[in-house]
């Protein structure tokens, strides 16, 4: 990927406790239910989930194979994960981390994600288009997390 790695981040607030939020976000079985456009998911071990997704973006057709690996885990405050995605003519690596902060009304989650590697045909796609697509996927994933926590908006 030419230029600087693409970065995303933000804060999400939940009524659930930090322990509940952490447990959901690091539970690979539950994670499959929050991944947009999921076709299939298989837990390989306690730290690895393999998935197939079918993204519906004009610049990214067909299926992609994802490997989600939990990296650093410090319950219930911090976790990091890496996602490797491969499809026909496309390869990317995303690193993400989250920091969970208790609040009087529940939990504040601070998160960051970074596309560290982008190869193949997708590297010719405009960064603005990739960012818009990623923002859409991220919003959908947070909606699914809220649903899993019983906090659907």
N, C-alpha and C positions, 0 to 999 in steps of 0.2 A: 504494500500500500504506500503510495507516495505521500510525502508530507507527514504531518503529525498524526499520531493515532487518534481515532475518534473517541471522545469520552462522553459519558452520560452520568447523571446522578440526580439525587434529590432526597426528599424526606417524605415519609409516609407516616401517618398516625393511625393507631389502632386502639380500640377500647380493651382488647385482650391484654393479658399480662405479658411481660417480656418472655417468660418461660414458654407461654403458648405460641407466641409469634416465632421465637427461635425454633421450637420443636417443629412447627409446620414448615418453616423455610429450609430446614435441614433434613426433613423426612423425605427420602427419595421416592417412596411410594406415593405420598401426597403430592410431591412436586409434579409428577406426571399429570395430575389433574389441573395444574395451573399453567401448563405450557400451551400457548395458542397453536392452532392448526395441527395438533398431535394426531398421528396415525397410529403409532404403537410405542410402548415403553417397556423396557425390561431392566430390572435392577440386577446389576452384575455382581455387586458386593455391597458392603455397608457404606461405601464412599462413591460408588460409580453407578450412573444411570445411562443406559443407551436408549435413544429415541429415534423415531422417524417422524418428521414433520413435512407437511405439504403447504408451504407458504403461498399465499395468494397474491403476490406482488408481480406486476408486469415484468419487472426486470429479474425476477427470481422464480422460475417455474420448475415443476417437477418436485421430487422429494429431496430432502436433505437428511443426512444421518448426523445426529448429535451425540456427543459423549459429554455428559455433565459429571464433573469430578469435584467432590468436596475437598478443599485443600486444608486451610487452617480452620479449626473449630475451637472456640473458647466459650462454651455455654454459660449463661445465655446472653453474653455480650457481643461476641464477634464471630463471624464466619466468612470464609472466602471460598469461591468456587471458580473453576475454569470450564469453559465450554468450547469444544472443538466441533466445528460443523463442516460437513463435506457434501457436495452435490456434484452434478455434472458440470464441469468447468468452473467450480466454485469451491473455495476453501477459506475458512476464517477461524480465528481464535479470539475468544473473549475472556477477559479476567474480570471478576467482580468481587466486591466485598461489602459487607454490611456491618453496621455498628448499631446495637440495640440499646436504647436508653429508657429506663423506667420514668414515667411521669405520673403525676397524681391522678390523671384521668386514663391511664393505660400505658401505651408504649409509643415512643418515637423511634422510627427506623431511619437511619441515615445510610444511603447506599451510593456506590459508585460502580460503574462498569466501563470497560475500556476495550475497544476493538484493537487488539495488538497486532493482528495479522489479517490481511485481506488479499487473497490471491485469485487469479483467474479472471473470468469475464466480468465479475462484479467489481473488480478494481477500476473498471472504466466507467462505472455508474457514478453520477454526480453525488458528492458527499451530502448535499442537501436532500436528495431523494432517499439515500440510505438512512439519514437521520430521521426523516419523517416516517419512514417505514418502521424503524426501530422504536420511535416514540409510540406508534400505534400498538406494536407488540407489547411494549412495556406497560402501557395503560391497561391493556387487556389482561396481562398477567397479574397486575395489582388488583384488578376487579375480581379475578378468580381467587386470589389470596383472601380478600375480604369475604367472599362467598364461603370459602372453606372455614373461616373463623366465625361465620354467622353474622357478619357485619356488612352484608351487601348494601351498596348505596342505592 
